[in-house]
Amino acid sequence: MFNGSETLIVSAIVLVALGILAWGYNRAQPYGQLGRLAWLQSVILMAPWLLFFGCFALGIYLNLAGIILLLLLSTGLYIYLGRRLRAAGQQELLRDRAAQRLAMSQAENSKPSPDETPAADRNSEDTVEVPPIPEADLQVIRSIFGVDTFFATETISYQEGAIFKGNLRAEPEAAYEKLSEKLSEVVGDRYRLFLVENPDSKPVAIVLPSSNDPKPATLAQKNLTAVLFIATLATSLEAASNLLGFDWFSQLSRISEALPLALGLWLVIIAHEAGHWVLARRHHVRLMIPFFLPSWQIGSFGAITRFASQIPNRTALLDIALAGPAAGGIVSLLMLTVGLLLSQGDNIFTLPTQFFQGSVLVGTLAKVVLQSSLEDPIISVHPLVVLGWLGLTISALNLLPAGQLDGGRIVQAIYGRKTARRTTIGTLIVLGIVAIFNPANPIPLYWGILVLFLQRDLERPSLNELTEPDDARATLGLLALFLMLATLIPLSPSLAGQLGIGN
């Protein structure tokens, strides 16, 4: 059973979870039915995982059939609530449009005739701040807005472009398509249109010169990429040789022994980057050459991949960000599962069973496959087990919800920039706390420094920031974030003992 400190921790986690749910409900109340339905969606989505880990913490182990049943029920309810939410949103949109038309009609009826308008008022009615866009271009750009897409009422200077305030008169996706087509027709490829929310949560259109597009990699960046790639090859071989019990740098002749493990690690990294590139190509988005991250501890921490073109919408951002960890994670999970199934008899690696206490996900899967074998102090495992775990760790670290990491991009795509900014700060705080209280593990400090100096900024806004990803994509994104936590959070010794993992 739990000791006093562990019982206190579990109770605190439960209270925090309940507090977050209550806070979310209070925030949803002002939005009426729409807010309550959105809150219920988040509860339904996380309920199976909270139930699973709650039972896990109490020593109640759910079998695979029970887990699948919980997921199916949760997914069905989530989709049902999503349909209800969209239907309610359509009704709310129709009411808003009717109210806008009524207000405009009343304003037209009450507007004085030109003869009755004072000269001073007439001179000030249409005064706008002249933006740095040439006046000829500005007049042409104004012509793309209309009552069927976005009715512009005010023009404000913004950087090298202009902000157009007004009323959105169509669904964001349809409005953006029409506006971007018209903009391309009248000014070619010289300007980009962004449809975003202002700080008051009102939709605005922003037009900026295409010269602000992301720039291709410079020669210095390409040279740095080559250096990091070579360094990562070396650290991969070094990490593989360390796992086999020798130092590759001092015994270069034994490279053939370390090479298979290093290639297995690179298979995960290549799958991760290939996932990004395949989905980027599908959405017609260009990516820069990845900056690989060498690591003495596990060979590599993956790579940093920048966008080399504008992101069309939040759906594209979510797909591209999720595809990398999903591809790398699937390859790693297959390696781990096959390795566990092959862990019978003598193998290259013999590990203390406390090794499987380092991850809730890996420990749970190992318990399902190896069962009573995990009660022994030492267990023989296939090399694929180690490679699979390393691959899952790489994918999980890239899924941390911070800045331009894959996890940060997923949060930004699902919840928007404000929430992504908060999760970035929270992630940095958690990494700092873990680094302070667990100085023997350098990985949290490494990633805290990486995020703080290289990845803390959010991804640039999409061209269409108003259209959110659909429910299925959001579900997959949140599932990936959950699996990230399940991979990185270790089992407590007492809980591992109750489950028969280790002494």
Rosetta blueprint (number, residue, H / E / L):
1 M L
2 F L
3 N L
4 G H
5 S H
6 E H
7 T H
8 L H
9 I H
10 V H
11 S H
12 A H
13 I H
14 V H
15 L H
16 V H
17 A H
18 L H
19 G H
20 I H
21 L H
22 A H
23 W H
24 G H
25 Y H
26 N H
27 R H
28 A H
29 Q H
30 P H
31 Y H
32 G H
33 Q H
34 L H
35 G H
36 R H
37 L H
38 A H
39 W H
40 L H
41 Q H
42 S H
43 V H
44 I H
45 L H
46 M H
47 A H
48 P H
49 W H
50 L H
51 L H
52 F H
53 F H
54 G H
55 C H
56 F H
57 A H
58 L L
59 G L
60 I L
61 Y L
62 L L
63 N L
64 L H
65 A H
66 G H
67 I H
68 I H
69 L H
70 L H
71 L H
72 L H
73 L H
74 S H
75 T H
76 G H
77 L H
78 Y H
79 I H
80 Y H
81 L H
82 G H
83 R H
84 R H
85 L H
86 R H
87 A H
88 A H
89 G H
90 Q H
91 Q H
92 E H
93 L H
94 L H
95 R H
96 D H
97 R H
98 A H
99 A H
100 Q H
101 R H
102 L H
103 A H
104 M H
105 S H
106 Q H
107 A H
108 E H
109 N H
110 S H
111 K L
112 P L
113 S L
114 P H
115 D H
116 E H
117 T L
118 P L
119 A H
120 A H
121 D H
122 R H
123 N H
124 S H
125 E H
126 D L
127 T L
128 V L
129 E L
130 V L
131 P L
132 P L
133 I L
134 P L
135 E H
136 A H
137 D H
138 L H
139 Q H
140 V H
141 I H
142 R H
143 S L
144 I L
145 F L
146 G L
147 V L
148 D L
149 T L
150 F E
151 F E
152 A E
153 T E
154 E E
155 T E
156 I E
157 S E
158 Y E
159 Q L
160 E L
161 G E
162 A E
163 I E
164 F E
165 K E
166 G E
167 N E
168 L E
169 R L
170 A L
171 E L
172 P H
173 E H
174 A H
175 A H
176 Y H
177 E H
178 K H
179 L H
180 S H
181 E H
182 K H
183 L H
184 S H
185 E H
186 V H
187 V H
188 G L
189 D L
190 R L
191 Y E
192 R E
193 L E
194 F E
195 L E
196 V E
197 E E
198 N L
199 P L
200 D L
201 S L
202 K L
203 P E
204 V E
205 A E
206 I E
207 V E
208 L E
209 P E
210 S H
211 S H
212 N H
213 D L
214 P L
215 K L
216 P L
217 A L
218 T L
219 L H
220 A H
221 Q H
222 K H
223 N H
224 L H
225 T H
226 A H
227 V H
228 L H
229 F H
230 I H
231 A H
232 T H
233 L H
234 A H
235 T H
236 S H
237 L H
238 E H
239 A H
240 A H
241 S H
242 N H
243 L H
244 L L
245 G L
246 F L
247 D L
248 W L
249 F L
250 S L
251 Q L
252 L H
253 S H
254 R H
255 I H
256 S H
257 E H
258 A H
259 L H
260 P H
261 L H
262 A H
263 L H
264 G H
265 L H
266 W H
267 L H
268 V H
269 I H
270 I H
271 A H
272 H H
273 E H
274 A H
275 G H
276 H H
277 W H
278 V H
279 L H
280 A H
281 R H
282 R H
283 H L
284 H L
285 V L
286 R L
287 L E
288 M L
289 I L
290 P L
291 F E
292 F E
293 L E
294 P E
295 S E
296 W L
297 Q L
298 I L
299 G E
300 S E
301 F E
302 G E
303 A E
304 I E
305 T L
306 R L
307 F E
308 A L
309 S L
310 Q L
311 I L
312 P L
313 N E
314 R H
315 T H
316 A H
317 L H
318 L H
319 D H
320 I H
321 A H
322 L H
323 A H
324 G H
325 P H
326 A H
327 A H
328 G H
329 G H
330 I H
331 V H
332 S H
333 L H
334 L H
335 M H
336 L H
337 T H
338 V H
339 G H
340 L H
341 L H
342 L L
343 S L
344 Q L
345 G L
346 D L
347 N L
348 I L
349 F E
350 T E
351 L E
352 P E
353 T H
354 Q H
355 F H
356 F H
357 Q H
358 G H
359 S L
360 V H
361 L H
362 V H
363 G H
364 T H
365 L H
366 A H
367 K H
368 V H
369 V H
370 L H
371 Q H
372 S H
373 S H
374 L H
375 E H
376 D L
377 P L
378 I E
379 I E
380 S E
381 V E
382 H L
383 P H
384 L H
385 V H
386 V H
387 L H
388 G H
389 W H
390 L H
391 G H
392 L H
393 T H
394 I H
395 S H
396 A H
397 L H
398 N H
399 L L
400 L L
401 P L
402 A L
403 G L
404 Q L
405 L L
406 D H
407 G H
408 G H
409 R H
410 I H
411 V H
412 Q H
413 A H
414 I H
415 Y H
416 G L
417 R H
418 K H
419 T H
420 A H
421 R H
422 R H
423 T H
424 T H
425 I H
426 G H
427 T H
428 L H
429 I H
430 V H
431 L H
432 G H
433 I H
434 V H
435 A H
436 I H
437 F H
438 N L
439 P L
440 A L
441 N L
442 P L
443 I H
444 P H
445 L H
446 Y H
447 W H
448 G H
449 I H
450 L H
451 V H
452 L H
453 F H
454 L H
455 Q H
456 R L
457 D L
458 L L
459 E L
460 R L
461 P L
462 S L
463 L L
464 N E
465 E L
466 L L
467 T L
468 E L
469 P L
470 D L
471 D H
472 A H
473 R H
474 A H
475 T H
476 L H
477 G H
478 L H
479 L H
480 A H
481 L H
482 F H
483 L H
484 M H
485 L H
486 A H
487 T H
488 L H
489 I L
490 P L
491 L L
492 S L
493 P H
494 S H
495 L H
496 A H
497 G H
498 Q H
499 L L
500 G L
501 I L
502 G L
503 N L
